[in-house]
Amino acid sequence: MYGSRRSFLAGATAGLITPDPGTSRPAGPLTPPAQGRIPVAFVMGPQATMIDFAGPWEVFQDVMGPERGASHDEQMPFRLFTVGETTDPLRVTGGMQVVPDFTFEEAPPPRVVVIPAHQGTPGTVGWIRRAAAGADLTMSVCTGAFHLAKTGLLDGKTATTHHEFLDRFARQFPAVRVERGVRFVEHERVATAAGLSSGIDLALRVVERYFGRGTALRTAAYMEYDGRGWIV
């Protein structure tokens, strides 16, 4: 692997959220466009960790909203694409080859940015900072949090990363307060997932913020995903 508001495990009843003392409340809803899809950019670089981007990708691609229209295309609310320094093929973990859809200079403006663990390139941090300025949410998975923190967008906030890198993250970014033992940490416009499979939980939480818990539950059920770490 390279590279507020915290998530609380399910435990609330009757739809009430009961945070632990001293913790922040969950972030509020996100507003989807009335028409058209929500563009989601996945930041790619050498040795990107497979599940860090493939897990959230699966979540977003499986969301369907029957109320959004009659056709299958209208019911699919997210449009996913990859972005990198170049569009040259790159190797991710396990040896798979990925060809980014767009360069940083050519990418359309996203409303959601997903940053997996990967080896950053010279333009990575600058592009994330620019894209985040117009995005609804910028989220990292695993040590993708290091790239996000380098933008300054986490300064003064809480964040998390893979448990093996928490101490290093805390030393490198003293302006960020590290949360330990959580699946993810969310603020209104930035969020960080602990690592690997926790990116699935954070992506489901993003779906809930856009479309409600029922849609997120249907998505998880379609995926045969039994985890409840995304329920806040």
ZIVEN-V475049 format. One record per residue. N is the residue number from 1. RES is the residue in one letter. SS is DSSP state (hx for helix, st for strand, lp for the rest). OMEGA is omega as a letter, one per 20 degrees, with the letter a starting at -180 (* if undefined). Layout:
n = (N N)
res = (RES RES)
ss = (SS SS)
omega = (OMEGA OMEGA)
//
This chain:
n = (1 2 3 4 5 6 7 8 9 10 11 12 13 14 15 16 17 18 19 20 21 22 23 24 25 26 27 28 29 30 31 32 33 34 35 36 37 38 39 40 41 42 43 44 45 46 47 48 49 50 51 52 53 54 55 56 57 58 59 60 61 62 63 64 65 66 67 68 69 70 71 72 73 74 75 76 77 78 79 80 81 82 83 84 85 86 87 88 89 90 91 92 93 94 95 96 97 98 99 100 101 102 103 104 105 106 107 108 109 110 111 112 113 114 115 116 117 118 119 120 121 122 123 124 125 126 127 128 129 130 131 132 133 134 135 136 137 138 139 140 141 142 143 144 145 146 147 148 149 150 151 152 153 154 155 156 157 158 159 160 161 162 163 164 165 166 167 168 169 170 171 172 173 174 175 176 177 178 179 180 181 182 183 184 185 186 187 188 189 190 191 192 193 194 195 196 197 198 199 200 201 202 203 204 205 206 207 208 209 210 211 212 213 214 215 216 217 218 219 220 221 222 223 224 225 226 227 228 229 230 231 232)
res = (M Y G S R R S F L A G A T A G L I T P D P G T S R P A G P L T P P A Q G R I P V A F V M G P Q A T M I D F A G P W E V F Q D V M G P E R G A S H D E Q M P F R L F T V G E T T D P L R V T G G M Q V V P D F T F E E A P P P R V V V I P A H Q G T P G T V G W I R R A A A G A D L T M S V C T G A F H L A K T G L L D G K T A T T H H E F L D R F A R Q F P A V R V E R G V R F V E H E R V A T A A G L S S G I D L A L R V V E R Y F G R G T A L R T A A Y M E Y D G R G W I V)
ss = (lp lp lp lp lp st lp lp lp lp lp lp lp lp lp lp lp lp lp lp lp lp lp lp lp lp lp lp lp lp lp lp lp lp lp lp lp st st st st st st lp lp lp lp lp lp hx hx hx hx hx hx hx hx hx hx hx hx hx lp lp lp hx hx hx lp lp lp hx hx hx hx lp lp st st st st st st st lp lp lp lp st st st lp hx hx hx lp st st st lp lp st st lp lp lp lp lp lp lp lp st st st st lp lp lp lp lp lp lp lp hx hx hx hx hx hx hx hx hx hx hx lp lp st st st st st lp lp hx hx hx hx hx hx hx lp lp lp lp lp lp lp st st lp lp lp hx hx hx hx hx hx hx hx hx hx lp lp lp lp st st lp lp lp lp lp st st st lp lp lp st st st st lp lp lp lp hx hx hx hx hx hx hx hx hx hx hx hx hx hx lp hx hx hx hx hx hx hx hx hx hx lp lp lp lp lp lp lp lp lp lp)
omega = (r r * r a r r r r a r r r r a r a a r r r a a r r r a a r a r r r r r a r a a a r a a r a r r a a a r r a r r r r r a a a r r r a a a r a a r a r a r a a r a r r a a r r r r r r a r a a r r r a r r r a r r a a a r a r r r r r a r r r r a r a a a a r r r a a a a a a a r a r a r r r a r r r r r a r r a a r a a a r a r r r a a a a a r r a r a a a r a r a r a r r r r r a r a a r r a r a r r a r r r r a r r r r r r a r a r a a r r r r r r r r a a a a a r a a a a *)
//
